[in-house]
Amino acid sequence: MRVIHSGVWGFASSPIVTEDELVRITRMAAEVARASAIAKKRDVRLAPTPAYVENYVTPMLKDPRTVSATDKQAWAQRIVDKASKVQGVTGVNVSINTSYEWRYFASTEGSYIEQELFVTSPSFSVTARVGDQTRTRNYNGVAGSAGWEIAEECDFYDVAEKVATDAVEMCTAKPLGSSGRRDLILSPSHAMLTIHEIVAHATELDRVVGYEANYAGTSFVKLSDVGKLKYGSKLFNVTADRTSRGIGSFGFDDDGVKTTKVPLVRDGILIDLTTNRETAHYMGKTSSQGNTYGSSWRDYPFLRMPNVHVEPGPANSPTLAEIVADTKNGVMIDGRGSYSIDQQRFNGQFGGHIFWEIKNGKITRQCTDVTYNAITTDFWGNLTAITGPKEWQMHGTGGDAKGQPTQTNSISHGSPWLRISNILVGAAFD
């Protein structure tokens, strides 16, 4: 239960859903607000929103609850069997997780919103052994707010042999070598985490105005940068989108606002930030983007990042193969690895899961021990090539921590294959 009393928020919660308990926690929330008002600097200002009376269900083609256990097992076993045929493979793990959540929102502004939310997440890994070395290749599936069609669209069977071969080669791969400047070719599954850390977090408006300084940090972006800051090259276009099939999508946020799709960066220039009802006024806006979210009934809802995507190039963009052929001295990176970012999301260092050296337009070998430095605006300013819509994917991440007490958030970040040129690449860090 949230209330605004004396110009500030009050919050209280309970797992007991009775009329008496609702009255009790409402009174408690009002008491919290009155006490908090002693230290207030300004009154809460909420952007207006229409009232909605709706029942939202995640769009899907096939409800996962209607798929038999036999069919689910057959889906996984087929992939396991194909990957297991590669010599050196010692283990294959294929799984798919489906989650269901029911949420209900009511407000004194007249909204009564019921939501049924489904997320389907596939995963795939292969372990191999060569001599005394054992390595595991994790291959990222494309999770989404959808049904069993996620499994049916999954490419695990098509790539099973390649993933198994990668695992075997990982056992004998050697370090990249000396540090220096190289071109990076980043897969969508790797770019996901870099986008998350130095784009999606840096463009959260509550960070920009200092709300999260105590724990999650602030941002190098200033309000005055909107419409002016060169965030990246002209190829760099970023969209915040809770209406896509990303795992951070739903119909309405926890302020009762209908979710939206909003451009954040266009042709390399920052043009907007992610907002909710409470922060929209800092940008002079009269509407919220619908980004208020609480992880559960226990948790106070506040601004959380939406799915944030780097848009693909046009249909005539180069393919991955063409980008590789055009790269003289580079490294191709897939999957997520280590990461370290400053509190303003400006200076970061990233690793990945699996790496390949590129020399004179050819992939020469698998390698290890690769990290790269990313000064945010310089990094995206060096974006020199992107693939088109056919090679664009969304990959999800959970455990996005923010707030005190800490809450987690799950979101997707879409990306084409990216080439970032002339970046300092060095040895891996712990």
C-alpha positions in Angstrom: 0.0 0.0 0.0 1.4 3.4 -1.0 -0.1 6.7 0.1 0.9 10.4 -0.4 0.5 12.2 2.9 2.0 15.6 3.9 3.5 15.7 0.4 5.7 12.5 0.7 5.3 8.8 0.1 4.4 6.3 2.7 4.6 2.5 2.2 3.5 -0.6 4.1 2.9 -4.2 3.1 1.5 -7.5 4.3 0.9 -11.0 2.9 -2.5 -11.1 4.7 -5.3 -10.0 2.3 -8.3 -9.1 4.4 -10.3 -5.9 4.8 -9.0 -5.3 8.4 -5.4 -5.8 7.2 -5.8 -3.4 4.4 -7.1 -0.8 6.8 -4.1 -1.5 9.1 -1.4 -1.2 6.6 -3.0 1.9 5.0 -2.8 3.6 8.4 0.8 2.4 8.8 1.7 3.8 5.4 0.2 7.2 6.4 2.2 7.2 9.6 5.4 6.5 7.7 4.6 9.4 5.4 3.9 11.8 8.3 7.2 10.8 9.9 9.2 11.1 6.7 7.7 14.6 6.0 9.9 16.0 8.7 12.9 15.7 6.4 11.3 16.4 3.1 12.9 18.9 0.6 9.9 19.1 -1.7 6.5 17.6 -2.3 6.0 14.6 -4.5 4.9 15.6 -8.0 3.3 12.9 -10.1 2.7 13.2 -13.8 -1.0 12.6 -14.7 -2.2 9.3 -16.1 -5.5 8.1 -17.4 -7.4 5.6 -15.3 -7.5 2.0 -16.7 -9.8 -1.0 -16.0 -8.0 -3.8 -17.9 -6.8 -7.4 -17.8 -3.5 -7.8 -19.5 -2.0 -11.2 -20.5 1.4 -11.6 -22.0 0.9 -12.1 -25.8 1.9 -15.7 -26.7 1.3 -18.3 -29.4 1.4 -21.4 -27.2 0.8 -21.4 -23.4 3.7 -23.4 -21.9 1.3 -25.0 -19.5 -0.4 -26.8 -22.4 2.8 -28.5 -23.5 3.3 -32.0 -22.2 6.3 -33.1 -20.2 7.1 -35.6 -22.9 7.2 -32.9 -25.6 9.4 -30.7 -23.4 11.8 -33.6 -22.7 12.0 -34.5 -26.4 12.8 -30.9 -27.3 15.8 -31.0 -24.9 16.9 -34.5 -25.6 17.3 -33.9 -29.3 19.8 -31.1 -28.7 21.7 -33.1 -26.1 22.0 -36.0 -28.5 23.5 -33.9 -31.3 26.0 -32.1 -29.1 27.1 -35.3 -27.3 28.4 -36.8 -30.6 31.3 -34.4 -30.7 34.5 -36.1 -29.4 35.7 -34.7 -26.1 32.3 -33.6 -24.8 31.7 -34.9 -21.3 28.4 -33.2 -20.5 25.5 -31.3 -22.1 22.9 -29.3 -20.2 19.8 -28.0 -21.9 16.9 -26.5 -20.0 14.0 -24.1 -20.4 12.4 -22.2 -17.6 8.9 -20.8 -17.7 7.6 -18.4 -15.1 4.2 -17.0 -14.3 3.3 -14.0 -12.2 -0.1 -12.5 -11.4 -0.2 -8.8 -10.4 -3.1 -6.6 -9.4 -3.0 -2.8 -9.2 -5.7 -0.5 -7.9 -5.6 3.3 -7.3 -7.7 6.0 -5.9 -7.4 7.6 -9.4 -9.8 4.9 -10.7 -7.4 2.2 -12.1 -8.1 -1.5 -11.6 -5.5 -3.5 -13.5 -5.0 -7.3 -13.5 -1.9 -8.7 -15.2 -0.8 -12.3 -16.0 2.8 -12.3 -17.0 4.8 -15.1 -18.6 8.5 -15.4 -19.3 10.2 -18.3 -21.1 14.0 -18.7 -20.9 16.1 -21.4 -22.6 19.7 -22.2 -21.6 22.4 -24.5 -23.1 25.9 -25.4 -22.1 28.4 -28.0 -23.2 31.4 -29.2 -21.1 34.4 -30.8 -22.7 37.7 -32.3 -21.6 41.0 -32.4 -23.4 43.9 -33.9 -21.4 43.7 -32.4 -17.9 41.8 -29.3 -19.0 38.0 -29.1 -18.6 36.0 -26.1 -20.0 32.3 -25.3 -20.4 30.9 -23.3 -23.3 27.7 -21.4 -22.3 25.5 -20.5 -25.3 22.9 -17.9 -24.6 19.3 -18.5 -25.6 17.0 -15.7 -26.4 14.5 -15.4 -23.5 11.3 -13.4 -23.8 7.9 -12.4 -22.5 6.1 -15.1 -24.5 5.1 -18.8 -24.4 6.5 -22.1 -25.6 7.1 -20.5 -29.1 10.4 -19.3 -27.5 11.6 -22.9 -27.4 10.3 -23.7 -30.9 12.2 -20.6 -32.3 15.4 -21.4 -30.4 18.4 -22.2 -32.5 20.0 -24.7 -30.0 19.6 -27.7 -32.3 21.1 -25.9 -35.3 24.2 -24.7 -33.4 24.6 -27.8 -31.1 27.6 -29.2 -33.0 29.3 -25.8 -33.2 28.8 -25.1 -29.5 30.2 -28.5 -28.6 33.2 -27.9 -30.9 33.7 -24.5 -29.2 33.8 -26.3 -25.8 36.5 -28.7 -27.0 38.6 -25.9 -28.5 38.3 -23.9 -25.2 40.4 -26.6 -23.5 43.4 -25.8 -25.6 42.9 -22.1 -26.4 45.9 -19.8 -25.6 45.9 -16.2 -24.3 45.5 -13.4 -26.8 48.9 -12.0 -25.9 50.1 -8.5 -25.3 47.9 -5.5 -24.6 47.1 -3.0 -27.4 44.5 -1.4 -29.5 42.3 -3.6 -31.6 38.9 -3.6 -33.2 36.2 -5.4 -31.2 33.4 -7.4 -32.8 30.7 -7.9 -30.2 27.9 -10.5 -30.4 24.4 -9.5 -29.3 24.7 -11.8 -26.2 27.9 -10.0 -25.2 26.8 -6.4 -26.1 23.8 -7.0 -23.8 25.8 -6.5 -20.6 27.8 -3.5 -22.0 24.6 -1.8 -23.0 23.1 -2.6 -19.6 25.9 -1.1 -17.7 26.9 2.0 -19.6 23.8 2.9 -21.5 20.7 1.7 -19.7 21.9 2.6 -16.2 23.4 5.9 -17.3 20.1 7.1 -18.8 17.9 6.4 -15.7 16.6 9.8 -14.7 16.5 9.0 -11.0 20.3 8.4 -11.1 20.8 11.6 -13.1 19.2 13.7 -10.4 20.9 11.8 -7.6 18.2 9.6 -6.1 20.4 6.5 -6.1 23.8 8.0 -5.1 24.0 6.0 -1.8 23.9 2.6 -3.3 23.4 2.1 -7.0 25.3 5.2 -8.0 24.6 8.3 -10.2 25.3 9.0 -13.9 27.8 11.0 -15.9 24.8 12.3 -17.9 23.4 15.7 -16.8 19.9 17.0 -17.5 21.4 19.7 -19.7 23.0 17.0 -21.9 19.6 15.9 -23.3 19.4 17.0 -27.0 23.2 17.9 -27.0 25.4 15.1 -25.8 27.2 13.0 -28.4 26.7 9.6 -26.9 28.1 7.6 -29.9 28.6 7.6 -33.6 25.9 8.2 -36.1 25.3 4.5 -36.2 24.3 4.5 -32.6 20.5 4.5 -32.0 19.0 3.4 -28.7 15.4 2.7 -27.7 13.7 2.1 -24.4 10.9 -0.4 -25.0 8.6 -2.2 -22.5 6.2 -3.1 -25.4 8.7 -5.5 -27.0 9.1 -9.3 -26.2 11.9 -8.5 -23.8 11.7 -10.1 -20.3 11.2 -6.6 -18.8 7.9 -6.1 -20.7 4.4 -5.9 -19.2 1.2 -4.0 -20.0 1.2 -1.5 -17.1 3.7 -0.4 -14.5 3.2 -0.2 -10.8 1.9 3.4 -11.1 -0.9 2.1 -13.3 0.8 3.7 -16.4 0.5 2.0 -19.8 4.0 1.0 -20.9 5.7 2.7 -23.8 8.4 2.6 -26.5 10.7 5.7 -26.4 13.8 6.7 -28.4 16.8 7.6 -26.1 19.6 8.1 -28.6 19.2 9.0 -32.3 22.1 9.3 -34.7 24.4 9.3 -31.8 22.8 12.2 -29.9 21.1 11.7 -26.5 17.5 12.9 -26.8 15.7 11.4 -23.8 16.0 9.6 -20.4 13.9 6.9 -18.8 11.2 8.3 -16.5 8.3 7.4 -14.3 5.5 9.5 -12.8 7.6 10.8 -10.0 10.6 11.9 -12.0 9.0 13.1 -15.3 8.7 16.7 -14.0 12.5 17.1 -13.9 12.5 17.1 -17.7 9.4 19.2 -18.0 7.3 16.2 -19.1 3.6 15.8 -18.5 3.5 12.0 -18.9 5.4 9.0 -17.6 7.1 6.3 -19.7 5.7 3.6 -17.4 8.9 2.5 -15.6 7.8 2.1 -12.0 8.3 -1.4 -10.7 8.5 -3.3 -7.4 9.9 -6.8 -7.4 7.1 -8.1 -5.2 4.3 -7.1 -2.8 7.0 -6.6 -0.1 8.9 -4.1 -2.1 8.4 -0.4 -2.6 8.0 0.3 -6.4 10.3 2.9 -7.9 12.0 3.7 -11.3 13.6 0.7 -12.9 15.2 0.5 -16.3 13.1 -0.9 -19.2 14.3 -3.1 -22.0 17.0 -0.9 -23.7 18.0 -1.8 -27.2 20.7 -0.7 -29.7 18.8 -0.6 -33.0 20.0 -2.6 -36.0 21.2 -1.0 -39.2 19.0 -0.9 -42.3 18.4 -4.0 -44.4 21.4 -3.3 -46.6 23.8 -3.2 -43.6 26.9 -5.4 -43.7 26.6 -9.0 -42.4 28.7 -10.4 -39.7 30.8 -12.2 -42.3 31.4 -8.9 -44.1 32.4 -7.1 -41.0 34.9 -9.8 -40.1 36.3 -9.7 -43.6 36.8 -5.9 -43.2 38.6 -6.2 -39.9 42.4 -6.4 -40.0 43.3 -6.7 -36.3 40.5 -7.6 -33.9 38.8 -9.8 -31.4 35.3 -11.3 -31.6 33.6 -11.7 -28.3 30.5 -13.8 -27.4 28.7 -14.1 -24.1 29.0 -12.3 -20.8 32.0 -12.3 -18.5 33.6 -10.1 -15.9 32.8 -6.4 -15.6 33.8 -3.4 -13.4 32.2 0.1 -13.8 32.5 3.3 -11.9 29.6 4.8 -10.0 28.8 7.3 -12.8 28.8 4.6 -15.5 31.5 6.4 -17.5 34.7 4.3 -17.1 34.3 0.6 -17.3 36.2 -2.6 -18.0 34.5 -5.7 -19.5 35.4 -9.3 -20.3 33.4 -12.0 -22.2 32.8 -15.7 -22.2 34.6 -16.8 -25.4 36.9 -15.0 -27.8 38.4 -15.4 -31.3 41.3 -13.5 -32.8 40.8 -11.9 -36.2 43.8 -11.2 -38.5 43.5 -9.7 -42.0 39.8 -10.4 -42.3 39.9 -14.0 -41.1 39.1 -15.7 -37.8 42.5 -17.3 -36.9 42.0 -19.0 -33.6 40.1 -19.2 -30.3 41.9 -17.3 -27.6 41.5 -16.5 -23.9 42.2 -13.7 -21.4 40.6 -10.8 -23.1 39.2 -7.6 -21.5 38.6 -4.1 -22.9 38.3 -0.6 -21.5 35.3 1.5 -22.2 35.1 5.2 -21.7 31.4 5.4 -22.5 31.1 8.2 -25.0 34.5 7.4 -26.6 33.6 3.7 -26.8 30.2 4.2 -28.6 31.8 7.0 -30.6 34.1 4.3 -32.1 31.1 2.3 -33.3 32.0 1.8 -37.0 29.8 -1.1 -38.2 26.6 -2.8 -37.3 24.6 -5.6 -38.8 21.0 -5.4 -40.0 17.7 -6.6 -38.6 18.3 -10.3 -39.5 21.2 -10.5 -37.1 19.6 -8.6 -34.3 18.8 -10.4 -31.0 17.5 -9.6 -27.5 19.3 -11.2 -24.6 18.1 -10.9 -21.0 19.8 -10.4 -17.6 18.4 -10.8 -14.1 19.8 -9.6 -10.8 19.8 -5.9 -11.7 20.2 -4.6 -8.2 19.0 -1.2 -7.1 17.4 0.5 -4.1 17.6 0.2 -0.3 16.5 -2.4 0.7 17.9 -4.0 -2.5 15.5 -5.2 -5.2 16.3 -7.1 -8.4 15.0 -6.5 -11.9 15.0 -8.6 -15.1 15.3 -7.0 -18.5 16.4 -7.6 -22.1 18.8 -5.7 -24.2 18.7 -6.1 -27.9 21.6 -5.5 -30.3 23.0 -6.3 -33.7 26.6 -7.4 -34.1 28.7 -4.4 -33.4 32.2 -3.4 -34.4 33.9 -1.0 -32.0 37.2 0.2 -33.5 40.6 1.1 -31.9 39.8 0.0 -28.3 42.4 -0.8 -25.7 42.4 -4.6 -25.2 44.4 -6.3 -22.4 44.7 -9.3 -20.1 41.7 -10.5 -18.1 41.1 -9.4 -14.6 39.6 -11.1 -11.6 
